[in-house]
Amino acid sequence: MSAEGALLFARYAYPPNELGYCGPADAAALLRRDATADIERRARQFEGAWCYLQFLAETAGLADPLDVRVVEAYWIGNELLDRADPAALVERMTDRFRGQLGGTWRDAGRRALAHHSFQVFEVYPWAPMLRSGGHPTALSVLDQCRVRTGVVVAADRDLATVRSRPLCWDGTGLADGAWREETVRCSAGGLTLLDGLSAGDRVALHWDWVCDVITDEQARRIEFLEERRRTDVGLSSSEPSYWPRKLNRT
């Protein structure tokens, strides 16, 4: 088991786990850097994410679903996504997610992708709810549940002020709103998986949490894959134009 991959998983999985949306009880256990074996055990209880991680690892010929390349592919995006067969993914999901109501994933066909944006916009019911009636709760959940990017303005150990662009609904489609400053957390109960934030850092955000400092390349991956998903489900008319294939971790 990759300790690096387990910690990367924990950085992104902690906020919805803390909110009670997925994963086992005691979310704070995900923030214990010296307990990666326990994080691995807990990761297996994230039924949605673990299905994708297993699928990506098998497709890539990797024994460890928490290999850092696999974890990055699911939360951020990398070249492992190109190796995964969409039809095989839907077949796997039909077995694993048979009780999942709503969403468009059963009919996704070639657009199925083992990426968090697919889970948010095609497996959960929020995108169809938004499209059918502009449901305000659906908009809020989609905005927070997606992994989004931002730039740090200021930070201390517990909180950061970040510039980011929220999702906006104009009655027919989603668009990126104007830049705004939001306050997000980077530690909980004195525990953190970050080694400090500085003004100007590009970061990945999930719910009200700073997951990681990312490169510009990784930010473009996140943004591209989300825009493609929004277009595919009829929530955006713009066509994403950039798919950076080379893995770039620093």
Secondary structure as a PSIPRED ss2 file (coil, helix, strand):
# PSIPRED VFORMAT (PSIPRED V4.0)

   1 M C   1.000  0.000  0.000
   2 S C   1.000  0.000  0.000
   3 A H   0.000  1.000  0.000
   4 E H   0.000  1.000  0.000
   5 G H   0.000  1.000  0.000
   6 A H   0.000  1.000  0.000
   7 L H   0.000  1.000  0.000
   8 L H   0.000  1.000  0.000
   9 F H   0.000  1.000  0.000
  10 A H   0.000  1.000  0.000
  11 R H   0.000  1.000  0.000
  12 Y H   0.000  1.000  0.000
  13 A H   0.000  1.000  0.000
  14 Y H   0.000  1.000  0.000
  15 P H   0.000  1.000  0.000
  16 P H   0.000  1.000  0.000
  17 N H   0.000  1.000  0.000
  18 E H   0.000  1.000  0.000
  19 L C   1.000  0.000  0.000
  20 G C   1.000  0.000  0.000
  21 Y C   1.000  0.000  0.000
  22 C C   1.000  0.000  0.000
  23 G C   1.000  0.000  0.000
  24 P C   1.000  0.000  0.000
  25 A C   1.000  0.000  0.000
  26 D C   1.000  0.000  0.000
  27 A H   0.000  1.000  0.000
  28 A H   0.000  1.000  0.000
  29 A H   0.000  1.000  0.000
  30 L H   0.000  1.000  0.000
  31 L H   0.000  1.000  0.000
  32 R C   1.000  0.000  0.000
  33 R C   1.000  0.000  0.000
  34 D C   1.000  0.000  0.000
  35 A C   1.000  0.000  0.000
  36 T H   0.000  1.000  0.000
  37 A H   0.000  1.000  0.000
  38 D H   0.000  1.000  0.000
  39 I H   0.000  1.000  0.000
  40 E H   0.000  1.000  0.000
  41 R H   0.000  1.000  0.000
  42 R H   0.000  1.000  0.000
  43 A H   0.000  1.000  0.000
  44 R C   1.000  0.000  0.000
  45 Q C   1.000  0.000  0.000
  46 F C   1.000  0.000  0.000
  47 E H   0.000  1.000  0.000
  48 G H   0.000  1.000  0.000
  49 A H   0.000  1.000  0.000
  50 W H   0.000  1.000  0.000
  51 C H   0.000  1.000  0.000
  52 Y H   0.000  1.000  0.000
  53 L H   0.000  1.000  0.000
  54 Q H   0.000  1.000  0.000
  55 F H   0.000  1.000  0.000
  56 L H   0.000  1.000  0.000
  57 A H   0.000  1.000  0.000
  58 E H   0.000  1.000  0.000
  59 T H   0.000  1.000  0.000
  60 A H   0.000  1.000  0.000
  61 G C   1.000  0.000  0.000
  62 L C   1.000  0.000  0.000
  63 A C   1.000  0.000  0.000
  64 D C   1.000  0.000  0.000
  65 P C   1.000  0.000  0.000
  66 L C   1.000  0.000  0.000
  67 D C   1.000  0.000  0.000
  68 V H   0.000  1.000  0.000
  69 R H   0.000  1.000  0.000
  70 V H   0.000  1.000  0.000
  71 V H   0.000  1.000  0.000
  72 E H   0.000  1.000  0.000
  73 A H   0.000  1.000  0.000
  74 Y H   0.000  1.000  0.000
  75 W H   0.000  1.000  0.000
  76 I C   1.000  0.000  0.000
  77 G C   1.000  0.000  0.000
  78 N C   1.000  0.000  0.000
  79 E C   1.000  0.000  0.000
  80 L H   0.000  1.000  0.000
  81 L H   0.000  1.000  0.000
  82 D H   0.000  1.000  0.000
  83 R H   0.000  1.000  0.000
  84 A C   1.000  0.000  0.000
  85 D C   1.000  0.000  0.000
  86 P H   0.000  1.000  0.000
  87 A H   0.000  1.000  0.000
  88 A H   0.000  1.000  0.000
  89 L H   0.000  1.000  0.000
  90 V H   0.000  1.000  0.000
  91 E H   0.000  1.000  0.000
  92 R H   0.000  1.000  0.000
  93 M H   0.000  1.000  0.000
  94 T H   0.000  1.000  0.000
  95 D H   0.000  1.000  0.000
  96 R H   0.000  1.000  0.000
  97 F C   1.000  0.000  0.000
  98 R C   1.000  0.000  0.000
  99 G C   1.000  0.000  0.000
 100 Q C   1.000  0.000  0.000
 101 L C   1.000  0.000  0.000
 102 G C   1.000  0.000  0.000
 103 G C   1.000  0.000  0.000
 104 T C   1.000  0.000  0.000
 105 W H   0.000  1.000  0.000
 106 R H   0.000  1.000  0.000
 107 D H   0.000  1.000  0.000
 108 A C   1.000  0.000  0.000
 109 G H   0.000  1.000  0.000
 110 R H   0.000  1.000  0.000
 111 R H   0.000  1.000  0.000
 112 A C   1.000  0.000  0.000
 113 L C   1.000  0.000  0.000
 114 A C   1.000  0.000  0.000
 115 H C   1.000  0.000  0.000
 116 H H   0.000  1.000  0.000
 117 S H   0.000  1.000  0.000
 118 F H   0.000  1.000  0.000
 119 Q H   0.000  1.000  0.000
 120 V H   0.000  1.000  0.000
 121 F H   0.000  1.000  0.000
 122 E H   0.000  1.000  0.000
 123 V H   0.000  1.000  0.000
 124 Y C   1.000  0.000  0.000
 125 P C   1.000  0.000  0.000
 126 W H   0.000  1.000  0.000
 127 A H   0.000  1.000  0.000
 128 P H   0.000  1.000  0.000
 129 M H   0.000  1.000  0.000
 130 L H   0.000  1.000  0.000
 131 R H   0.000  1.000  0.000
 132 S H   0.000  1.000  0.000
 133 G H   0.000  1.000  0.000
 134 G C   1.000  0.000  0.000
 135 H C   1.000  0.000  0.000
 136 P H   0.000  1.000  0.000
 137 T H   0.000  1.000  0.000
 138 A H   0.000  1.000  0.000
 139 L H   0.000  1.000  0.000
 140 S H   0.000  1.000  0.000
 141 V H   0.000  1.000  0.000
 142 L H   0.000  1.000  0.000
 143 D H   0.000  1.000  0.000
 144 Q H   0.000  1.000  0.000
 145 C H   0.000  1.000  0.000
 146 R C   1.000  0.000  0.000
 147 V E   0.000  0.000  1.000
 148 R E   0.000  0.000  1.000
 149 T E   0.000  0.000  1.000
 150 G E   0.000  0.000  1.000
 151 V E   0.000  0.000  1.000
 152 V E   0.000  0.000  1.000
 153 V E   0.000  0.000  1.000
 154 A E   0.000  0.000  1.000
 155 A E   0.000  0.000  1.000
 156 D C   1.000  0.000  0.000
 157 R C   1.000  0.000  0.000
 158 D C   1.000  0.000  0.000
 159 L E   0.000  0.000  1.000
 160 A E   0.000  0.000  1.000
 161 T E   0.000  0.000  1.000
 162 V E   0.000  0.000  1.000
 163 R E   0.000  0.000  1.000
 164 S E   0.000  0.000  1.000
 165 R C   1.000  0.000  0.000
 166 P C   1.000  0.000  0.000
 167 L E   0.000  0.000  1.000
 168 C E   0.000  0.000  1.000
 169 W E   0.000  0.000  1.000
 170 D C   1.000  0.000  0.000
 171 G C   1.000  0.000  0.000
 172 T C   1.000  0.000  0.000
 173 G C   1.000  0.000  0.000
 174 L E   0.000  0.000  1.000
 175 A E   0.000  0.000  1.000
 176 D E   0.000  0.000  1.000
 177 G C   1.000  0.000  0.000
 178 A C   1.000  0.000  0.000
 179 W C   1.000  0.000  0.000
 180 R E   0.000  0.000  1.000
 181 E E   0.000  0.000  1.000
 182 E E   0.000  0.000  1.000
 183 T E   0.000  0.000  1.000
 184 V E   0.000  0.000  1.000
 185 R E   0.000  0.000  1.000
 186 C C   1.000  0.000  0.000
 187 S C   1.000  0.000  0.000
 188 A E   0.000  0.000  1.000
 189 G C   1.000  0.000  0.000
 190 G C   1.000  0.000  0.000
 191 L E   0.000  0.000  1.000
 192 T C   1.000  0.000  0.000
 193 L C   1.000  0.000  0.000
 194 L C   1.000  0.000  0.000
 195 D C   1.000  0.000  0.000
 196 G C   1.000  0.000  0.000
 197 L C   1.000  0.000  0.000
 198 S C   1.000  0.000  0.000
 199 A C   1.000  0.000  0.000
 200 G C   1.000  0.000  0.000
 201 D C   1.000  0.000  0.000
 202 R E   0.000  0.000  1.000
 203 V E   0.000  0.000  1.000
 204 A E   0.000  0.000  1.000
 205 L E   0.000  0.000  1.000
 206 H E   0.000  0.000  1.000
 207 W C   1.000  0.000  0.000
 208 D C   1.000  0.000  0.000
 209 W E   0.000  0.000  1.000
 210 V E   0.000  0.000  1.000
 211 C E   0.000  0.000  1.000
 212 D E   0.000  0.000  1.000
 213 V E   0.000  0.000  1.000
 214 I C   1.000  0.000  0.000
 215 T C   1.000  0.000  0.000
 216 D H   0.000  1.000  0.000
 217 E H   0.000  1.000  0.000
 218 Q H   0.000  1.000  0.000
 219 A H   0.000  1.000  0.000
 220 R H   0.000  1.000  0.000
 221 R H   0.000  1.000  0.000
 222 I H   0.000  1.000  0.000
 223 E H   0.000  1.000  0.000
 224 F H   0.000  1.000  0.000
 225 L H   0.000  1.000  0.000
 226 E H   0.000  1.000  0.000
 227 E H   0.000  1.000  0.000
 228 R H   0.000  1.000  0.000
 229 R H   0.000  1.000  0.000
 230 R H   0.000  1.000  0.000
 231 T H   0.000  1.000  0.000
 232 D H   0.000  1.000  0.000
 233 V C   1.000  0.000  0.000
 234 G C   1.000  0.000  0.000
 235 L C   1.000  0.000  0.000
 236 S C   1.000  0.000  0.000
 237 S C   1.000  0.000  0.000
 238 S C   1.000  0.000  0.000
 239 E C   1.000  0.000  0.000
 240 P C   1.000  0.000  0.000
 241 S C   1.000  0.000  0.000
 242 Y C   1.000  0.000  0.000
 243 W C   1.000  0.000  0.000
 244 P C   1.000  0.000  0.000
 245 R C   1.000  0.000  0.000
 246 K C   1.000  0.000  0.000
 247 L C   1.000  0.000  0.000
 248 N C   1.000  0.000  0.000
 249 R C   1.000  0.000  0.000
 250 T C   1.000  0.000  0.000
